[in-house]
Amino acid sequence: MADKMTKKELEQPDEFHTIGWHALQYVLEHRSKLYAAGAVVLLIIILSGGWYFYRSSYENKAQSLYSEAYAAYSVPDISEEERRGAYLKAVEIYEGLVKKYPSSHAATLSFYNMGNLYFNIDNTEKSITAYKTFLKRSGNNDILIALAYHGLGYCYEGTNDYDNALKSFETSNNRVQGTRFEYINYANIARIYEKMARQKEALEFYRKAAGKISDPLMELLIKKKIAALAP
């Protein structure tokens, strides 16, 4: 049988009620501070929710413009003149997007696409600027970084800036090891070395490209290059 409680024990307040009483006293004595703290917490919750919905709406509007620009030039079977017009229209939309929604993810992607489009309409200076802006804003592990450097390589090659073209293709190649882009960059590096009259390095990289190619036509072209440069 359980021990009976003594009269003294019955007259003493139990621990739960004691803690509860002290807690009530604390609330009563500090209620103004607690009300203020509660208001702050509520404000933080409201602001966090508001910011979330604002950013969601912001990104959705930016994405809508991005899709509109992409659709403008993703049209098959059109003439070269029509294609150029489509590129110009898309660039205009992208430019508006990055001005209106500069901190959006879509704006970052827009700079990459503008690099491609400006290159296609022979505006190399703006293409370089767009690619560089994209690279400043993009993450570290994005495959588009490799493609942006790839595009920069072509831009610099087009302006006969072979040193920067070589650096760009090399940087791109460091990010695409083990992919089908690897042989393309090897071939690009070889071509730049050839233009720099550095035959030994050109031959080395043409051979590297040949070892990675799966396209029979490209393989034939590379082998012809190797045969022409080989001592």
DRENKERO-941977 format. One record per residue (C-alpha): residue in one letter; x, z, y. Coordinates in Angstrom, 1 decimal, always signed. Layout:
<babas>
(A,(X,Z,Y)) ...
</babas>
This chain:
<babas>
(M,(+0.0,+0.0,+0.0)) (A,(+1.3,-0.8,+3.5)) (D,(+2.4,+2.0,+5.7)) (K,(-0.2,+3.2,+8.2)) (M,(+0.6,+2.9,+11.9)) (T,(+1.2,+6.1,+13.7)) (K,(-0.8,+7.2,+16.7)) (K,(+2.2,+6.8,+18.9)) (E,(+2.7,+3.2,+17.7)) (L,(-0.9,+2.4,+18.3)) (E,(-0.6,+3.6,+21.9)) (Q,(+2.5,+1.4,+22.6)) (P,(+1.9,-2.2,+23.8)) (D,(+2.9,-4.8,+21.3)) (E,(+5.7,-7.2,+22.0)) (F,(+3.5,-10.3,+22.4)) (H,(+1.3,-8.7,+25.1)) (T,(+4.4,-7.3,+26.9)) (I,(+6.0,-10.7,+27.1)) (G,(+2.7,-12.2,+28.2)) (W,(+2.2,-9.6,+30.9)) (H,(+5.7,-10.2,+32.3)) (A,(+5.1,-14.0,+32.3)) (L,(+1.9,-13.6,+34.2)) (Q,(+3.5,-11.4,+36.8)) (Y,(+6.3,-13.9,+37.2)) (V,(+3.8,-16.7,+37.7)) (L,(+1.9,-14.7,+40.2)) (E,(+5.0,-13.8,+42.2)) (H,(+6.5,-17.3,+42.1)) (R,(+3.4,-19.4,+42.1)) (S,(+4.2,-21.3,+45.2)) (K,(+7.6,-22.4,+43.8)) (L,(+6.0,-23.3,+40.5)) (Y,(+3.3,-25.3,+42.2)) (A,(+6.0,-27.2,+44.1)) (A,(+8.0,-27.8,+41.0)) (G,(+4.9,-29.1,+39.2)) (A,(+4.2,-31.4,+42.1)) (V,(+7.7,-32.8,+41.9)) (V,(+7.4,-33.4,+38.2)) (L,(+4.1,-35.1,+38.7)) (L,(+5.5,-37.2,+41.5)) (I,(+8.4,-38.3,+39.3)) (I,(+6.0,-39.3,+36.5)) (I,(+3.9,-41.3,+39.0)) (L,(+6.9,-43.0,+40.5)) (S,(+8.4,-43.8,+37.1)) (G,(+5.2,-45.4,+36.0)) (G,(+4.8,-47.3,+39.2)) (W,(+8.4,-48.5,+39.0)) (Y,(+7.9,-49.7,+35.4)) (F,(+4.8,-51.7,+36.3)) (Y,(+6.5,-53.1,+39.5)) (R,(+9.5,-54.3,+37.5)) (S,(+7.3,-55.7,+34.8)) (S,(+5.3,-57.7,+37.3)) (Y,(+8.5,-58.7,+39.1)) (E,(+10.1,-60.0,+35.9)) (N,(+6.9,-61.8,+34.8)) (K,(+6.6,-63.7,+38.1)) (A,(+10.3,-64.6,+37.9)) (Q,(+9.9,-65.8,+34.3)) (S,(+6.9,-67.9,+35.3)) (L,(+9.0,-69.8,+37.9)) (Y,(+11.8,-70.1,+35.3)) (S,(+9.5,-71.7,+32.8)) (E,(+8.1,-74.0,+35.5)) (A,(+11.7,-75.2,+36.4)) (Y,(+12.7,-75.6,+32.7)) (A,(+9.5,-77.7,+32.0)) (A,(+10.3,-79.9,+35.0)) (Y,(+13.3,-81.5,+33.4)) (S,(+12.6,-80.9,+29.7)) (V,(+10.7,-84.2,+29.5)) (P,(+11.8,-86.7,+26.8)) (D,(+11.9,-90.5,+27.1)) (I,(+12.1,-90.9,+30.9)) (S,(+14.3,-93.3,+32.9)) (E,(+17.7,-92.2,+34.5)) (E,(+16.1,-92.3,+37.9)) (E,(+13.2,-90.1,+36.8)) (R,(+15.6,-87.8,+35.0)) (R,(+17.6,-87.3,+38.2)) (G,(+14.4,-86.6,+40.1)) (A,(+13.4,-84.0,+37.5)) (Y,(+16.8,-82.3,+37.8)) (L,(+16.4,-82.1,+41.6)) (K,(+12.9,-80.7,+41.3)) (A,(+14.1,-78.1,+38.8)) (V,(+17.1,-77.1,+41.0)) (E,(+14.7,-76.6,+43.9)) (I,(+12.5,-74.3,+41.8)) (Y,(+15.5,-72.3,+40.5)) (E,(+16.9,-71.9,+44.0)) (G,(+13.5,-70.5,+45.1)) (L,(+13.5,-68.2,+42.1)) (V,(+16.9,-66.6,+42.8)) (K,(+16.0,-66.1,+46.5)) (K,(+12.6,-64.5,+45.8)) (Y,(+13.5,-62.5,+42.6)) (P,(+17.3,-62.1,+43.0)) (S,(+17.6,-59.1,+40.6)) (S,(+15.6,-60.5,+37.8)) (H,(+16.9,-61.5,+34.4)) (A,(+15.4,-65.0,+35.0)) (A,(+17.6,-65.3,+38.1)) (T,(+20.7,-64.7,+36.1)) (L,(+19.7,-67.4,+33.6)) (S,(+18.8,-69.7,+36.5)) (F,(+22.4,-69.7,+37.8)) (Y,(+23.6,-70.9,+34.4)) (N,(+21.0,-73.7,+34.3)) (M,(+21.8,-74.7,+37.8)) (G,(+25.4,-75.1,+36.8)) (N,(+24.4,-77.6,+34.2)) (L,(+21.9,-79.4,+36.5)) (Y,(+24.3,-79.7,+39.5)) (F,(+26.9,-81.1,+37.1)) (N,(+24.5,-83.7,+35.9)) (I,(+23.7,-84.8,+39.4)) (D,(+27.4,-85.0,+40.3)) (N,(+27.4,-82.0,+42.6)) (T,(+30.5,-80.4,+41.1)) (E,(+31.1,-77.9,+44.0)) (K,(+27.6,-76.4,+43.6)) (S,(+27.9,-76.5,+39.8)) (I,(+31.1,-74.4,+39.9)) (T,(+29.5,-71.9,+42.3)) (A,(+26.4,-71.6,+40.1)) (Y,(+28.5,-71.0,+36.9)) (K,(+30.7,-68.4,+38.6)) (T,(+27.7,-66.6,+39.9)) (F,(+26.2,-66.5,+36.5)) (L,(+29.5,-65.2,+35.0)) (K,(+29.5,-62.3,+37.6)) (R,(+26.0,-61.3,+36.6)) (S,(+26.0,-61.8,+32.9)) (G,(+26.7,-59.3,+30.1)) (N,(+29.9,-59.2,+28.1)) (N,(+28.7,-60.5,+24.8)) (D,(+26.5,-63.4,+25.8)) (I,(+27.1,-66.7,+24.1)) (L,(+26.1,-68.4,+27.4)) (I,(+29.3,-67.0,+28.9)) (A,(+31.3,-69.2,+26.5)) (L,(+29.1,-72.2,+27.5)) (A,(+29.5,-71.4,+31.2)) (Y,(+33.3,-71.5,+30.9)) (H,(+32.8,-74.7,+28.9)) (G,(+30.9,-76.2,+31.8)) (L,(+33.5,-75.0,+34.3)) (G,(+36.1,-76.7,+32.3)) (Y,(+34.4,-80.1,+32.7)) (C,(+33.9,-79.4,+36.4)) (Y,(+37.5,-78.7,+37.0)) (E,(+38.5,-81.7,+34.9)) (G,(+36.3,-83.9,+37.0)) (T,(+38.2,-82.7,+40.2)) (N,(+41.6,-83.1,+38.4)) (D,(+42.2,-79.4,+38.6)) (Y,(+43.7,-79.4,+35.1)) (D,(+45.2,-75.9,+35.3)) (N,(+41.8,-74.3,+35.8)) (A,(+40.2,-76.7,+33.4)) (L,(+42.6,-75.6,+30.7)) (K,(+42.0,-71.9,+31.5)) (S,(+38.2,-72.4,+31.3)) (F,(+38.3,-74.2,+28.0)) (E,(+40.7,-71.6,+26.5)) (T,(+38.4,-68.8,+27.7)) (S,(+35.4,-70.5,+26.2)) (N,(+37.2,-71.0,+23.0)) (N,(+38.1,-67.4,+22.7)) (R,(+34.4,-66.6,+22.6)) (V,(+33.3,-69.1,+20.1)) (Q,(+35.7,-68.6,+17.2)) (G,(+34.0,-69.5,+13.9)) (T,(+31.3,-71.6,+15.5)) (R,(+30.8,-75.4,+15.7)) (F,(+31.8,-75.2,+19.4)) (E,(+35.3,-74.3,+18.3)) (Y,(+36.4,-77.8,+17.5)) (I,(+34.9,-79.1,+20.7)) (N,(+37.0,-76.8,+22.8)) (Y,(+40.1,-77.6,+20.7)) (A,(+39.4,-81.3,+21.5)) (N,(+38.8,-80.5,+25.2)) (I,(+42.1,-78.5,+25.4)) (A,(+43.9,-81.3,+23.7)) (R,(+42.5,-83.8,+26.1)) (I,(+43.6,-81.7,+29.1)) (Y,(+47.1,-81.3,+27.8)) (E,(+47.2,-85.1,+27.3)) (K,(+46.2,-85.7,+30.9)) (M,(+48.9,-83.2,+31.9)) (A,(+51.4,-85.3,+29.9)) (R,(+52.1,-82.5,+27.6)) (Q,(+52.0,-84.5,+24.4)) (K,(+53.3,-81.8,+22.0)) (E,(+50.5,-79.4,+23.0)) (A,(+47.9,-82.1,+22.9)) (L,(+48.8,-83.1,+19.4)) (E,(+48.7,-79.5,+18.3)) (F,(+45.2,-79.0,+19.5)) (Y,(+43.9,-82.4,+18.3)) (R,(+45.1,-81.3,+14.8)) (K,(+43.3,-78.0,+15.2)) (A,(+40.1,-79.8,+16.2)) (A,(+40.5,-82.1,+13.1)) (G,(+40.6,-79.1,+10.9)) (K,(+37.3,-77.9,+12.2)) (I,(+35.2,-81.1,+12.5)) (S,(+32.2,-81.8,+10.3)) (D,(+31.1,-84.9,+12.2)) (P,(+32.6,-88.0,+10.5)) (L,(+32.5,-90.1,+13.7)) (M,(+34.3,-87.4,+15.7)) (E,(+36.8,-86.9,+12.9)) (L,(+37.6,-90.6,+13.1)) (L,(+38.1,-90.5,+16.8)) (I,(+40.3,-87.3,+16.6)) (K,(+42.4,-88.9,+13.8)) (K,(+43.0,-92.0,+16.0)) (K,(+44.2,-89.6,+18.8)) (I,(+46.6,-87.9,+16.4)) (A,(+48.0,-91.2,+15.2)) (A,(+48.6,-92.4,+18.7)) (L,(+50.4,-89.2,+19.8)) (A,(+52.3,-88.4,+16.6)) (P,(+56.1,-89.2,+16.9)) 
</babas>
